């Protein structure tokens, strides 16, 4: 009986989290050349006065390690991530709630699947915490606005 209760409680929590944020990853797409969108994404980040701390070559890592983990299937034509931060927004989010340090740094990915190499996707994770204060939620919304603007700019969307 206790086991059933625990399972039901876990399921309820999972459904509550999913209902609160059914789309934790935001993705925009268009037909383009991967290198062009990647370069536009980098330029969009830097145009905001932000410094890219790390450029991750996700696809290269997956291709290099695929055989070692027993899955050599090609997933992407290419997939790369840019990791960066905003001193102003990060400070604001962490002053609102020190636990928001978990939201930093920010990351935006650009990828094209192996099956559709001419459809380029730009995606980011929403910086969202359902249990935060109003100040925390407002600060994290500013971060999301920044990420959304960068993603849209990289694809030439309004």
C-alpha positions in Angstrom: 0.0 0.0 0.0 2.8 2.4 0.9 4.5 1.5 -2.4 1.3 2.4 -4.3 1.1 5.7 -2.4 4.7 6.6 -3.1 4.3 5.8 -6.8 1.1 7.8 -7.0 2.8 10.8 -5.3 5.8 10.6 -7.7 3.5 10.4 -10.7 1.5 13.4 -9.5 4.7 15.4 -9.0 6.0 14.5 -12.4 2.6 15.4 -14.0 2.6 18.7 -12.1 6.0 19.6 -13.3 5.1 18.7 -16.9 1.8 20.6 -16.7 3.6 23.7 -15.3 6.2 23.7 -18.1 5.2 21.4 -21.0 7.9 22.8 -23.2 11.2 23.1 -21.3 13.2 23.2 -24.5 12.5 25.9 -27.1 13.4 25.1 -30.6 13.3 27.2 -33.8 14.1 25.8 -37.2 14.6 26.8 -40.8 16.1 25.5 -44.1 19.7 26.7 -44.3 23.3 25.7 -44.3 24.6 24.6 -40.9 27.8 26.7 -40.9 25.8 29.8 -41.7 23.4 29.4 -38.8 26.2 28.4 -36.5 28.1 31.6 -37.4 25.0 33.7 -37.1 24.4 32.2 -33.6 27.9 33.1 -32.5 27.5 36.6 -33.8 24.1 37.0 -32.1 25.6 36.1 -28.8 28.6 38.4 -29.2 26.4 41.2 -30.5 24.8 41.3 -27.0 28.2 41.9 -25.5 28.5 38.4 -24.2 31.6 36.2 -24.2 31.4 32.6 -25.3 33.1 30.6 -22.6 32.9 27.3 -24.3 32.1 25.9 -27.7 31.1 22.3 -27.5 31.2 20.0 -30.5 28.5 17.6 -29.4 28.3 15.7 -32.7 32.0 15.0 -32.8 31.9 13.6 -29.2 28.9 11.3 -30.1 30.7 10.1 -33.3 33.9 9.5 -31.4 32.3 7.6 -28.6 29.5 5.8 -30.4 31.3 2.5 -30.9 32.6 2.5 -27.3 29.1 2.7 -25.9 27.6 0.2 -28.4 25.7 2.7 -30.5 27.5 3.8 -33.7 24.2 5.2 -35.3 24.7 8.7 -36.8 22.3 11.0 -35.1 23.4 14.4 -36.4 24.7 16.0 -39.5 26.3 18.4 -36.9 25.5 19.6 -33.4 27.3 22.2 -31.5 26.6 24.2 -28.3 27.7 27.6 -27.2 28.0 28.2 -23.4 28.1 31.8 -22.1 26.8 34.0 -19.4 25.6 37.6 -18.7 27.2 39.1 -15.6 24.2 41.5 -15.2 21.5 38.9 -15.6 23.3 36.2 -13.7 23.8 38.5 -10.7 20.2 39.6 -10.8 19.0 36.0 -10.8 21.3 34.9 -8.0 20.5 38.0 -5.9 16.9 37.0 -6.2 17.7 33.4 -5.2 21.1 32.0 -4.6 19.9 28.6 -5.9 19.6 30.2 -9.4 23.3 29.5 -9.7 22.2 26.2 -11.2 20.8 28.2 -14.2 24.2 29.5 -15.1 25.9 29.4 -17.5 23.5 29.6 -20.4 23.6 27.3 -23.4 22.2 27.5 -26.9 22.6 24.6 -29.3 22.6 24.5 -33.1 22.0 21.2 -34.8 20.9 19.4 -37.9 19.9 15.8 -37.8 21.4 13.1 -40.0 18.0 12.5 -41.6 17.4 16.2 -42.4 20.8 18.0 -42.7 19.3 21.1 -44.4 16.9 21.8 -41.6 18.8 23.7 -39.0 17.5 23.9 -35.4 18.5 26.4 -32.7 17.4 25.4 -29.2 17.8 26.4 -25.6 16.5 25.2 -22.2 14.1 27.5 -20.4 15.6 28.8 -17.2 12.5 28.1 -15.1 11.9 27.2 -11.4 8.3 26.7 -10.3 9.1 27.2 -6.7 10.9 30.5 -7.0 10.0 33.9 -5.6 8.4 36.5 -7.8 11.8 38.3 -8.0 13.4 35.0 -9.1 10.8 34.3 -11.7 11.1 37.8 -13.1 14.9 37.6 -13.3 14.8 34.1 -15.0 12.2 35.5 -17.4 14.7 38.1 -18.4 17.3 35.4 -19.1 14.7 33.5 -21.2 14.0 36.7 -23.1 17.7 37.1 -23.8 18.1 33.4 -25.0 15.0 33.6 -27.1 16.1 36.8 -28.8 19.5 35.3 -29.6 18.0 32.1 -31.0 15.6 34.0 -33.2 18.3 36.4 -34.4 20.5 33.5 -35.4 17.7 32.2 -37.7 16.6 35.6 -38.9 13.2 35.4 -37.2 11.4 38.3 -35.7 
